[in-house]
Amino acid sequence: MVSQSQTVDHTYLVIERGRNSLETMADGEDTLFSKIIRKEIPAKIFYEDEQCIAFHDIAPQAPTHFLVVPRKAIAQLSKAEEADAALLGHLMIVAKKCAEEMGLSKGYRLVLNDGPHGGQEVYHIHIHVLGGRQMGWPPG
């Protein structure tokens, strides 16, 4: 068991220009998304409210690819608590509204990666919204 005064290191895979490496991040450590939320790093932000922001992905995997990110730093979905339920629901509603505004009337895919085997690269939960083309199945 970890006490509140200790930090836990998360080891995760980072894919960078075809080179895979293992990196660690302590709980509470700043992430790329924390810096985008504080506007310390530029991003193409197109939606903001008190609970979250949405911005275009820097390396889109579909004609439309954006992220919905909570302002509250929750490292992984598996670390979310019951008290986060309303926030998580809000992220889904914002994803839907933004997808509608971007004309994704034929459908879109929501992706939320969790942990190293789930392909999570930034340890601040976020929803990928991908659309603008026919998606295949299975995705992985």
C-alpha positions as CSV (number, residue, x, y, z in Angstrom):
1,M,0.0,0.0,0.0
2,V,1.3,3.5,-0.9
3,S,0.8,6.3,1.6
4,Q,-0.3,9.7,0.5
5,S,3.2,11.2,1.0
6,Q,4.8,8.7,-1.4
7,T,4.8,9.0,-5.1
8,V,4.2,6.1,-7.5
9,D,6.2,5.8,-10.7
10,H,4.3,4.8,-13.8
11,T,6.4,3.1,-16.4
12,Y,5.0,3.5,-19.9
13,L,6.0,3.1,-23.5
14,V,6.6,6.2,-25.5
15,I,6.7,5.9,-29.3
16,E,8.8,8.7,-30.7
17,R,9.8,8.8,-34.4
18,G,9.8,5.0,-34.6
19,R,11.9,4.6,-31.5
20,N,10.3,3.0,-28.5
21,S,11.6,3.8,-25.0
22,L,10.4,3.3,-21.5
23,E,9.9,6.4,-19.4
24,T,8.5,7.0,-15.9
25,M,6.2,9.6,-14.5
26,A,5.5,10.2,-10.8
27,D,1.9,10.8,-9.7
28,G,1.1,14.5,-9.9
29,E,3.9,15.3,-12.3
30,D,3.2,17.8,-15.0
31,T,2.1,16.4,-18.4
32,L,2.1,17.8,-21.9
33,F,-1.7,18.3,-21.5
34,S,-1.3,20.1,-18.2
35,K,0.9,22.6,-20.0
36,I,-1.5,22.9,-22.9
37,I,-4.4,23.6,-20.4
38,R,-2.3,26.4,-18.8
39,K,-1.4,27.6,-22.3
40,E,2.3,27.2,-21.7
41,I,2.5,25.1,-24.9
42,P,0.6,26.1,-28.1
43,A,-2.2,23.9,-29.3
44,K,-5.1,24.4,-31.7
45,I,-7.8,24.7,-29.0
46,F,-11.3,25.1,-30.3
47,Y,-13.4,24.3,-27.2
48,E,-13.0,25.3,-23.5
49,D,-15.2,25.2,-20.5
50,E,-14.7,25.0,-16.7
51,Q,-14.1,21.3,-16.8
52,C,-12.3,20.5,-20.0
53,I,-10.7,21.6,-23.3
54,A,-10.7,20.2,-26.8
55,F,-7.9,20.6,-29.4
56,H,-6.7,19.1,-32.6
57,D,-4.3,16.2,-32.4
58,I,-0.8,17.2,-33.5
59,A,-0.4,13.9,-35.4
60,P,-3.9,13.1,-36.7
61,Q,-4.8,9.5,-37.5
62,A,-7.9,10.4,-39.4
63,P,-9.2,13.4,-41.4
64,T,-10.7,14.7,-38.2
65,H,-8.8,13.9,-35.0
66,F,-9.1,15.9,-31.8
67,L,-8.7,15.3,-28.1
68,V,-11.1,16.1,-25.2
69,V,-9.0,16.6,-22.0
70,P,-10.3,17.3,-18.5
71,R,-8.7,20.2,-16.6
72,K,-8.5,17.9,-13.6
73,A,-5.3,15.7,-13.9
74,I,-6.4,12.1,-13.6
75,A,-3.5,9.9,-14.8
76,Q,-5.5,6.9,-16.1
77,L,-9.1,5.9,-16.4
78,S,-8.2,3.0,-14.1
79,K,-7.2,5.6,-11.5
80,A,-10.5,7.5,-11.7
81,E,-12.8,7.4,-8.7
82,E,-16.6,7.4,-8.3
83,A,-16.4,11.2,-7.6
84,D,-15.1,11.6,-11.2
85,A,-18.2,10.1,-12.8
86,A,-19.9,13.4,-13.7
87,L,-16.6,14.7,-15.2
88,L,-16.2,11.6,-17.3
89,G,-19.7,11.9,-18.6
90,H,-19.2,15.5,-19.4
91,L,-16.1,14.6,-21.5
92,M,-18.4,12.3,-23.6
93,I,-21.0,15.0,-24.1
94,V,-18.4,17.5,-25.1
95,A,-16.9,14.9,-27.6
96,K,-20.4,14.5,-29.1
97,K,-21.0,18.3,-29.4
98,C,-17.6,18.9,-31.0
99,A,-18.1,16.0,-33.4
100,E,-21.5,17.5,-34.4
101,E,-19.9,20.9,-35.0
102,M,-17.2,19.4,-37.1
103,G,-19.8,17.7,-39.4
104,L,-19.1,14.1,-38.4
105,S,-22.8,13.2,-39.0
106,K,-21.9,9.8,-40.5
107,G,-20.2,8.7,-37.3
108,Y,-16.9,8.8,-35.4
109,R,-14.8,6.8,-33.0
110,L,-14.0,7.6,-29.4
111,V,-10.8,6.1,-28.0
112,L,-9.5,6.3,-24.4
113,N,-6.3,4.4,-23.9
114,D,-5.4,3.1,-20.4
115,G,-1.9,2.0,-19.3
116,P,1.0,0.7,-21.3
117,H,-0.8,-2.3,-22.8
118,G,-3.7,0.0,-23.8
119,G,-1.3,2.3,-25.7
120,Q,-1.5,5.3,-23.4
121,E,1.3,7.7,-24.0
122,V,0.3,10.8,-22.0
123,Y,-0.7,10.0,-18.4
124,H,-3.5,12.5,-18.2
125,I,-6.8,10.9,-19.4
126,H,-8.1,12.1,-22.7
127,I,-10.6,11.0,-25.3
128,H,-9.5,10.8,-28.9
129,V,-12.3,11.6,-31.4
130,L,-11.6,10.3,-34.9
131,G,-13.8,10.7,-37.9
132,G,-14.1,11.8,-41.5
133,R,-13.6,8.4,-43.0
134,Q,-14.8,4.8,-42.6
135,M,-13.3,3.1,-39.6
136,G,-12.3,-0.5,-39.7
137,W,-12.9,-3.3,-37.1
138,P,-11.2,-4.7,-35.1
139,P,-9.1,-1.6,-34.4
140,G,-6.1,-3.2,-32.8
